[in-house]
């Protein structure tokens, strides 16, 4: 492999928008001109992936910011989007979104359009900022998990002022954010010791967009969690008290095999927990994001999410978005 291509390949391994397409690596006998051509293709892929993350994260989250935690001299915020006609006396269902980015990138804003839509359906929607890991290190996602649980506790602990029903709070997220959404729902421990541990961080439902919920030996994130995977992996912590889940996954996702989603569903059902899995043929990692594919997949997944929440009795009536033809 030529030197420049090797560097580019290493860079793609840190891209947060999902695994890039397979790279055709240089043979020692390949000319420098061909090597540079491939390098440019690789760099184009990297630019596309990182621009995708930046474009999602750059959207200013709607709603009011609240500091849910101060740690390491830093104030962490979450952003609350309220529905029309909201009052603090309400008892509305809520959903808490965690952005993706491989635990190392991204920012609140990925689920802005989801939040706006669910607010229009009468829910309180929350987007969470959490601490990120250093790309150059191999630390496990301890701080990410702690912050996720702190955010869930803050929402439930402030349910009265948020006009939220404390027993109708869902967690949701995509990719590594989907891991956090599932982690708070299914994994005991991993709490911030400064939290009020009398408040449960466990949601009452979960909506998982290509979530990396398998961190075991054959799953995603092994380089960071190693033999400690049972401390982090939702797939390895399924129990009968877990909340129902809706899972979205593309069949062409290079981070999460379809068989992993089916394994997750089977284990959930064996534990007596409702779990719906929707596989989207030919779709890659992150296919569900607003702004991709003329929003066709965004619309399909949001409508399915609406119907899932309606099945729980959290929203009423038909979805107000039109399904793509």
SEMAR-207224 format. One record per residue (C-alpha): x, y, z; residue number from 1; residue in one letter; chain. Coordinates in steps of 0.05 Angstrom, whole numbers, plus 5000, padded with zeros to 4 digits. Each point is the difference from the previous one (the first is absolute). Example, Ala and Ser with C-alpha at 12.3 -4.5 7.8 and 13.67 -1.06 7.14 Angstrom:
BEGIN
+------+------+------+-------+-------+-------+
!   c1 !   c2 !   c3 ! romar ! rolum ! zalum !
+------+------+------+-------+-------+-------+
! 5246 ! 4910 ! 5156 !     1 !     A !     A !
! 5027 ! 5069 ! 4987 !     2 !     S !     A !
+------+------+------+-------+-------+-------+
END
This chain:
BEGIN
+------+------+------+-------+-------+-------+
!   c1 !   c2 !   c3 ! romar ! rolum ! zalum !
+------+------+------+-------+-------+-------+
! 5000 ! 5000 ! 5000 !     1 !     X !     A !
! 5028 ! 5068 ! 4982 !     2 !     X !     A !
! 5015 ! 5047 ! 5058 !     3 !     X !     A !
! 4947 ! 5053 ! 4982 !     4 !     X !     A !
! 4945 ! 4948 ! 4991 !     5 !     X !     A !
! 5019 ! 4967 ! 5066 !     6 !     X !     A !
! 4992 ! 5067 ! 5036 !     7 !     X !     A !
! 4933 ! 5012 ! 4966 !     8 !     X !     A !
! 4975 ! 4931 ! 5020 !     9 !     X !     A !
! 5020 ! 5013 ! 5072 !    10 !     X !     A !
! 4962 ! 5066 ! 4998 !    11 !     X !     A !
! 4937 ! 4966 ! 4975 !    12 !     X !     A !
! 5000 ! 4955 ! 5060 !    13 !     X !     A !
! 4983 ! 5060 ! 5043 !    14 !     X !     A !
! 4944 ! 5027 ! 4957 !    15 !     X !     A !
! 4937 ! 5009 ! 5040 !    16 !     X !     A !
! 4945 ! 4996 ! 4948 !    17 !     X !     A !
! 5010 ! 4925 ! 4992 !    18 !     X !     A !
! 5049 ! 4953 ! 4967 !    19 !     X !     A !
! 5022 ! 5024 ! 4931 !    20 !     X !     A !
! 4994 ! 4958 ! 4938 !    21 !     X !     A !
! 5053 ! 4945 ! 4991 !    22 !     X !     A !
! 5066 ! 5030 ! 4978 !    23 !     X !     A !
! 5042 ! 4969 ! 4945 !    24 !     X !     A !
! 5069 ! 5003 ! 5028 !    25 !     X !     A !
! 5063 ! 5009 ! 4960 !    26 !     X !     A !
! 5045 ! 4942 ! 4982 !    27 !     X !     A !
! 5075 ! 5017 ! 5005 !    28 !     X !     A !
! 5005 ! 4994 ! 4924 !    29 !     X !     A !
! 4945 ! 5051 ! 4987 !    30 !     X !     A !
! 5025 ! 5065 ! 4972 !    31 !     X !     A !
! 5005 ! 5063 ! 5042 !    32 !     X !     A !
! 4949 ! 5033 ! 4954 !    33 !     X !     A !
! 4949 ! 4946 ! 5013 !    34 !     X !     A !
! 5016 ! 5004 ! 5074 !    35 !     X !     A !
! 4987 ! 5074 ! 5001 !    36 !     X !     A !
! 4935 ! 4990 ! 4962 !    37 !     X !     A !
! 4977 ! 4952 ! 5053 !    38 !     X !     A !
! 5023 ! 5047 ! 5054 !    39 !     X !     A !
! 4956 ! 5055 ! 4971 !    40 !     X !     A !
! 4941 ! 4952 ! 4998 !    41 !     X !     A !
! 5012 ! 4981 ! 5073 !    42 !     X !     A !
! 5006 ! 5072 ! 5021 !    43 !     X !     A !
! 4936 ! 5017 ! 4964 !    44 !     X !     A !
! 4965 ! 4945 ! 5040 !    45 !     X !     A !
! 5029 ! 5026 ! 5065 !    46 !     X !     A !
! 4978 ! 5071 ! 4983 !    47 !     X !     A !
! 4930 ! 4975 ! 4984 !    48 !     X !     A !
! 4994 ! 4962 ! 5066 !    49 !     X !     A !
! 5025 ! 5057 ! 5043 !    50 !     X !     A !
! 4959 ! 5052 ! 4964 !    51 !     X !     A !
! 4940 ! 4956 ! 5012 !    52 !     X !     A !
! 5014 ! 5001 ! 5074 !    53 !     X !     A !
! 5013 ! 5074 ! 5001 !    54 !     X !     A !
! 4936 ! 5016 ! 4961 !    55 !     X !     A !
! 4959 ! 4960 ! 5049 !    56 !     X !     A !
! 5034 ! 5029 ! 5061 !    57 !     X !     A !
! 5000 ! 5072 ! 4975 !    58 !     X !     A !
! 4924 ! 5005 ! 5004 !    59 !     X !     A !
! 4985 ! 5040 ! 5062 !    60 !     X !     A !
! 4955 ! 4957 ! 5044 !    61 !     X !     A !
! 4931 ! 5030 ! 5009 !    62 !     X !     A !
! 4971 ! 5012 ! 5068 !    63 !     X !     A !
! 5025 ! 5026 ! 5065 !    64 !     X !     A !
! 5070 ! 4980 ! 5025 !    65 !     X !     A !
! 5007 ! 4973 ! 5070 !    66 !     X !     A !
! 5063 ! 4982 ! 5038 !    67 !     X !     A !
! 4989 ! 4929 ! 5024 !    68 !     X !     A !
! 5070 ! 4989 ! 5028 !    69 !     X !     A !
! 5065 ! 5036 ! 5015 !    70 !     X !     A !
! 5061 ! 4956 ! 4996 !    71 !     X !     A !
! 5074 ! 5012 ! 4991 !    72 !     X !     A !
! 4987 ! 5075 ! 5000 !    73 !     X !     A !
! 4952 ! 4993 ! 4942 !    74 !     X !     A !
! 4925 ! 5010 ! 4997 !    75 !     X !     A !
! 4963 ! 4947 ! 4960 !    76 !     X !     A !
! 4934 ! 5021 ! 4969 !    77 !     X !     A !
! 4938 ! 4969 ! 4972 !    78 !     X !     A !
! 4950 ! 5033 ! 4955 !    79 !     X !     A !
! 4925 ! 4994 ! 5012 !    80 !     X !     A !
! 4950 ! 5008 ! 4944 !    81 !     X !     A !
! 4929 ! 5010 ! 5026 !    82 !     X !     A !
! 4935 ! 4988 ! 4962 !    83 !     X !     A !
! 4950 ! 5055 ! 4982 !    84 !     X !     A !
! 4954 ! 5016 ! 5058 !    85 !     X !     A !
! 5049 ! 4972 ! 5051 !    86 !     X !     A !
! 4992 ! 5018 ! 5074 !    87 !     X !     A !
! 5040 ! 4978 ! 5060 !    88 !     X !     A !
! 4937 ! 4967 ! 5026 !    89 !     X !     A !
! 5002 ! 4950 ! 4942 !    90 !     X !     A !
! 5016 ! 4926 ! 5006 !    91 !     X !     A !
! 5028 ! 4989 ! 4930 !    92 !     X !     A !
! 5042 ! 4943 ! 4974 !    93 !     X !     A !
! 5072 ! 5017 ! 4986 !    94 !     X !     A !
! 5057 ! 4974 ! 4958 !    95 !     X !     A !
! 5075 ! 5011 ! 5013 !    96 !     X !     A !
! 5047 ! 4998 ! 4939 !    97 !     X !     A !
! 5074 ! 4983 ! 5001 !    98 !     X !     A !
! 5040 ! 5019 ! 4938 !    99 !     X !     A !
! 5047 ! 4953 ! 4964 !   100 !     X !     A !
! 5074 ! 5008 ! 4984 !   101 !     X !     A !
! 5037 ! 4939 ! 5025 !   102 !     X !     A !
! 5003 ! 5029 ! 5071 !   103 !     X !     A !
! 5053 ! 5047 ! 4973 !   104 !     X !     A !
! 4962 ! 5050 ! 4958 !   105 !     X !     A !
! 4933 ! 5031 ! 4984 !   106 !     X !     A !
! 4957 ! 5049 ! 5040 !   107 !     X !     A !
! 4928 ! 5012 ! 5017 !   108 !     X !     A !
! 4962 ! 5018 ! 4937 !   109 !     X !     A !
! 4999 ! 4934 ! 4964 !   110 !     X !     A !
! 4928 ! 4988 ! 5023 !   111 !     X !     A !
! 4974 ! 5071 ! 4992 !   112 !     X !     A !
! 4948 ! 4982 ! 4947 !   113 !     X !     A !
! 4979 ! 4939 ! 5040 !   114 !     X !     A !
! 4991 ! 5044 ! 5061 !   115 !     X !     A !
! 4959 ! 5052 ! 4963 !   116 !     X !     A !
! 4955 ! 4947 ! 4971 !   117 !     X !     A !
! 4988 ! 4964 ! 5066 !   118 !     X !     A !
! 4986 ! 5067 ! 5034 !   119 !     X !     A !
! 4947 ! 5012 ! 4947 !   120 !     X !     A !
! 4970 ! 4933 ! 5021 !   121 !     X !     A !
! 4996 ! 5023 ! 5073 !   122 !     X !     A !
! 5065 ! 4973 ! 5029 !   123 !     X !     A !
! 5057 ! 5035 ! 5036 !   124 !     X !     A !
! 5064 ! 4986 ! 4962 !   125 !     X !     A !
! 5070 ! 5006 ! 5029 !   126 !     X !     A !
! 5069 ! 4999 ! 4967 !   127 !     X !     A !
! 5060 ! 4986 ! 5044 !   128 !     X !     A !
! 5071 ! 5025 ! 4999 !   129 !     X !     A !
! 5049 ! 4950 ! 5031 !   130 !     X !     A !
! 5076 ! 4996 ! 5008 !   131 !     X !     A !
! 5038 ! 4969 ! 4942 !   132 !     X !     A !
! 5060 ! 4954 ! 5000 !   133 !     X !     A !
! 5069 ! 5017 ! 4973 !   134 !     X !     A !
! 5009 ! 4970 ! 4931 !   135 !     X !     A !
! 5073 ! 4987 ! 5013 !   136 !     X !     A !
! 4988 ! 4959 ! 5062 !   137 !     X !     A !
! 4963 ! 4934 ! 5011 !   138 !     X !     A !
! 4961 ! 5019 ! 5062 !   139 !     X !     A !
! 4934 ! 4963 ! 5010 !   140 !     X !     A !
! 4937 ! 5044 ! 4997 !   141 !     X !     A !
! 4994 ! 5008 ! 5075 !   142 !     X !     A !
! 4988 ! 5075 ! 4999 !   143 !     X !     A !
! 4950 ! 4995 ! 4942 !   144 !     X !     A !
! 4960 ! 4948 ! 5038 !   145 !     X !     A !
! 5002 ! 5039 ! 5065 !   146 !     X !     A !
! 4976 ! 5063 ! 4965 !   147 !     X !     A !
! 4944 ! 4962 ! 4965 !   148 !     X !     A !
! 4974 ! 4974 ! 5067 !   149 !     X !     A !
! 5007 ! 5068 ! 5032 !   150 !     X !     A !
! 4959 ! 5031 ! 4944 !   151 !     X !     A !
! 4945 ! 4949 ! 5007 !   152 !     X !     A !
! 4998 ! 5011 ! 5075 !   153 !     X !     A !
! 4997 ! 5075 ! 4990 !   154 !     X !     A !
! 4940 ! 4994 ! 4953 !   155 !     X !     A !
! 4963 ! 4954 ! 5047 !   156 !     X !     A !
! 5020 ! 5041 ! 5062 !   157 !     X !     A !
! 4974 ! 5063 ! 4966 !   158 !     X !     A !
! 4938 ! 4968 ! 4971 !   159 !     X !     A !
! 4953 ! 5047 ! 5037 !   160 !     X !     A !
! 5031 ! 5064 ! 4974 !   161 !     X !     A !
! 5007 ! 4970 ! 4930 !   162 !     X !     A !
! 4927 ! 4980 ! 4998 !   163 !     X !     A !
! 5022 ! 4928 ! 4990 !   164 !     X !     A !
! 4969 ! 4935 ! 5024 !   165 !     X !     A !
! 5059 ! 4966 ! 5036 !   166 !     X !     A !
! 4975 ! 4930 ! 4980 !   167 !     X !     A !
! 4997 ! 5017 ! 4926 !   168 !     X !     A !
! 5071 ! 5019 ! 4981 !   169 !     X !     A !
! 5034 ! 4967 ! 4941 !   170 !     X !     A !
! 5073 ! 4998 ! 4982 !   171 !     X !     A !
! 5022 ! 5005 ! 4928 !   172 !     X !     A !
! 5064 ! 5008 ! 4960 !   173 !     X !     A !
! 5040 ! 4980 ! 4939 !   174 !     X !     A !
! 5064 ! 4959 ! 4995 !   175 !     X !     A !
! 5042 ! 5014 ! 5062 !   176 !     X !     A !
! 4942 ! 5043 ! 5024 !   177 !     X !     A !
! 4956 ! 4940 ! 4990 !   178 !     X !     A !
! 5047 ! 4962 ! 5044 !   179 !     X !     A !
! 4991 ! 5052 ! 5055 !   180 !     X !     A !
! 4924 ! 4998 ! 4991 !   181 !     X !     A !
! 5001 ! 4925 ! 5008 !   182 !     X !     A !
! 5053 ! 5002 ! 5055 !   183 !     X !     A !
! 4957 ! 5043 ! 5046 !   184 !     X !     A !
! 4942 ! 4953 ! 4987 !   185 !     X !     A !
! 5034 ! 4933 ! 5011 !   186 !     X !     A !
! 5067 ! 5003 ! 5036 !   187 !     X !     A !
! 5004 ! 5006 ! 5075 !   188 !     X !     A !
! 5058 ! 5040 ! 5028 !   189 !     X !     A !
! 5043 ! 5050 ! 4964 !   190 !     X !     A !
! 4970 ! 5056 ! 5041 !   191 !     X !     A !
! 5032 ! 5066 ! 5017 !   192 !     X !     A !
! 5013 ! 4993 ! 5075 !   193 !     X !     A !
! 4977 ! 5073 ! 5009 !   194 !     X !     A !
! 4931 ! 4985 ! 4972 !   195 !     X !     A !
! 4938 ! 4992 ! 5042 !   196 !     X !     A !
! 4998 ! 4925 ! 4994 !   197 !     X !     A !
! 4929 ! 4998 ! 5029 !   198 !     X !     A !
! 4976 ! 5025 ! 4932 !   199 !     X !     A !
! 4997 ! 4946 ! 4947 !   200 !     X !     A !
! 5034 ! 5015 ! 4933 !   201 !     X !     A !
! 4962 ! 4943 ! 4967 !   202 !     X !     A !
! 4953 ! 5023 ! 4945 !   203 !     X !     A !
! 4932 ! 4970 ! 4987 !   204 !     X !     A !
! 5013 ! 4988 ! 4926 !   205 !     X !     A !
! 5058 ! 5003 ! 4952 !   206 !     X !     A !
! 5007 ! 5020 ! 4927 !   207 !     X !     A !
! 5066 ! 4976 ! 4971 !   208 !     X !     A !
! 5027 ! 5025 ! 4933 !   209 !     X !     A !
! 5056 ! 4952 ! 4977 !   210 !     X !     A !
! 5022 ! 4996 ! 5072 !   211 !     X !     A !
! 5065 ! 4966 ! 5017 !   212 !     X !     A !
! 4969 ! 4959 ! 5056 !   213 !     X !     A !
! 5050 ! 4942 ! 4993 !   214 !     X !     A !
! 5067 ! 5018 ! 5030 !   215 !     X !     A !
! 5020 ! 4928 ! 5010 !   216 !     X !     A !
! 5058 ! 4961 ! 4968 !   217 !     X !     A !
! 4967 ! 5002 ! 4932 !   218 !     X !     A !
! 4968 ! 5069 ! 5007 !   219 !     X !     A !
! 5017 ! 5073 ! 4991 !   220 !     X !     A !
! 5044 ! 5037 ! 5049 !   221 !     X !     A !
! 5043 ! 4941 ! 5021 !   222 !     X !     A !
! 5064 ! 5041 ! 4993 !   223 !     X !     A !
! 4974 ! 5043 ! 5057 !   224 !     X !     A !
! 4963 ! 4953 ! 5046 !   225 !     X !     A !
! 5040 ! 4935 ! 4992 !   226 !     X !     A !
! 4984 ! 4948 ! 5053 !   227 !     X !     A !
! 4957 ! 5051 ! 5037 !   228 !     X !     A !
! 4946 ! 4996 ! 4946 !   229 !     X !     A !
! 4947 ! 4975 ! 5049 !   230 !     X !     A !
! 5004 ! 5067 ! 5035 !   231 !     X !     A !
! 4979 ! 5035 ! 4937 !   232 !     X !     A !
! 4965 ! 4953 ! 4951 !   233 !     X !     A !
! 4924 ! 5003 ! 5001 !   234 !     X !     A !
! 4996 ! 4934 ! 4962 !   235 !     X !     A !
! 5035 ! 4966 ! 5058 !   236 !     X !     A !
! 4954 ! 5031 ! 5053 !   237 !     X !     A !
! 4930 ! 4984 ! 4976 !   238 !     X !     A !
! 4950 ! 4986 ! 5056 !   239 !     X !     A !
! 4925 ! 4996 ! 5008 !   240 !     X !     A !
! 4994 ! 5070 ! 5030 !   241 !     X !     A !
! 5028 ! 5034 ! 4938 !   242 !     X !     A !
! 4955 ! 5048 ! 4962 !   243 !     X !     A !
! 4971 ! 4984 ! 4931 !   244 !     X !     A !
! 5043 ! 5018 ! 4941 !   245 !     X !     A !
! 4994 ! 5020 ! 4927 !   246 !     X !     A !
! 5064 ! 4987 ! 4960 !   247 !     X !     A !
! 5017 ! 5028 ! 4931 !   248 !     X !     A !
! 5058 ! 4971 ! 4959 !   249 !     X !     A !
! 5023 ! 5002 ! 4928 !   250 !     X !     A !
! 5018 ! 4933 ! 4969 !   251 !     X !     A !
! 5064 ! 5032 ! 4971 !   252 !     X !     A !
! 5023 ! 5027 ! 5068 !   253 !     X !     A !
! 5074 ! 4983 ! 5006 !   254 !     X !     A !
! 5002 ! 5012 ! 5075 !   255 !     X !     A !
! 4941 ! 4958 ! 5022 !   256 !     X !     A !
! 4983 ! 4934 ! 4966 !   257 !     X !     A !
! 4926 ! 4984 ! 4989 !   258 !     X !     A !
! 5011 ! 4936 ! 5040 !   259 !     X !     A !
! 5018 ! 5043 ! 5061 !   260 !     X !     A !
! 4933 ! 5036 ! 4997 !   261 !     X !     A !
! 4963 ! 4933 ! 4994 !   262 !     X !     A !
! 5041 ! 4972 ! 5058 !   263 !     X !     A !
! 4981 ! 5061 ! 5042 !   264 !     X !     A !
! 4927 ! 4991 ! 4982 !   265 !     X !     A !
! 5001 ! 4926 ! 5016 !   266 !     X !     A !
! 5032 ! 5011 ! 5068 !   267 !     X !     A !
! 4951 ! 5055 ! 5017 !   268 !     X !     A !
! 4941 ! 4956 ! 4981 !   269 !     X !     A !
! 5028 ! 4943 ! 5040 !   270 !     X !     A !
! 5002 ! 5046 ! 5060 !   271 !     X !     A !
! 4927 ! 5019 ! 4987 !   272 !     X !     A !
! 5016 ! 5070 ! 4975 !   273 !     X !     A !
! 4967 ! 5027 ! 4937 !   274 !     X !     A !
! 5051 ! 5017 ! 4945 !   275 !     X !     A !
! 4984 ! 5020 ! 4929 !   276 !     X !     A !
! 5056 ! 4999 ! 4949 !   277 !     X !     A !
! 4994 ! 5035 ! 4932 !   278 !     X !     A !
! 5054 ! 4983 ! 4948 !   279 !     X !     A !
! 5007 ! 5048 ! 4942 !   280 !     X !     A !
! 5027 ! 4964 ! 4939 !   281 !     X !     A !
! 5065 ! 5027 ! 4971 !   282 !     X !     A !
! 5004 ! 5058 ! 5049 !   283 !     X !     A !
! 5067 ! 5019 ! 5033 !   284 !     X !     A !
! 5017 ! 5025 ! 5069 !   285 !     X !     A !
! 4966 ! 5066 ! 5015 !   286 !     X !     A !
! 4948 ! 4992 ! 4945 !   287 !     X !     A !
! 4945 ! 5028 ! 5045 !   288 !     X !     A !
! 5029 ! 5069 ! 5009 !   289 !     X !     A !
! 4960 ! 5061 ! 4977 !   290 !     X !     A !
! 5027 ! 5027 ! 4935 !   291 !     X !     A !
! 5021 ! 4934 ! 4970 !   292 !     X !     A !
! 4967 ! 4966 ! 4940 !   293 !     X !     A !
! 4950 ! 5057 ! 4992 !   294 !     X !     A !
! 4976 ! 4983 ! 5071 !   295 !     X !     A !
! 4966 ! 4937 ! 4976 !   296 !     X !     A !
! 5031 ! 4956 ! 5054 !   297 !     X !     A !
! 4994 ! 5055 ! 5052 !   298 !     X !     A !
! 4925 ! 5002 ! 4986 !   299 !     X !     A !
! 4993 ! 4924 ! 5002 !   300 !     X !     A !
! 5036 ! 4993 ! 5066 !   301 !     X !     A !
! 4965 ! 5060 ! 5033 !   302 !     X !     A !
! 4931 ! 4974 ! 4979 !   303 !     X !     A !
! 5019 ! 4931 ! 5028 !   304 !     X !     A !
! 5023 ! 5033 ! 5064 !   305 !     X !     A !
! 4934 ! 5038 ! 5004 !   306 !     X !     A !
! 4961 ! 4935 ! 4993 !   307 !     X !     A !
! 5044 ! 4966 ! 5053 !   308 !     X !     A !
! 4986 ! 5057 ! 5049 !   309 !     X !     A !
! 4926 ! 4998 ! 4982 !   310 !     X !     A !
! 5000 ! 4926 ! 5016 !   311 !     X !     A !
! 5023 ! 5020 ! 5070 !   312 !     X !     A !
! 4944 ! 5051 ! 5005 !   313 !     X !     A !
! 5049 ! 5058 ! 5001 !   314 !     X !     A !
! 4974 ! 5034 ! 4937 !   315 !     X !     A !
! 4932 ! 4996 ! 4968 !   316 !     X !     A !
! 4974 ! 5001 ! 4930 !   317 !     X !     A !
! 5036 ! 4987 ! 4935 !   318 !     X !     A !
! 5070 ! 5026 ! 4986 !   319 !     X !     A !
! 4998 ! 5070 ! 4972 !   320 !     X !     A !
! 5057 ! 4989 ! 4951 !   321 !     X !     A !
! 4986 ! 4972 ! 4931 !   322 !     X !     A !
! 5034 ! 4935 ! 4983 !   323 !     X !     A !
! 5045 ! 5003 ! 4938 !   324 !     X !     A !
! 4973 ! 4968 ! 4938 !   325 !     X !     A !
+------+------+------+-------+-------+-------+
END
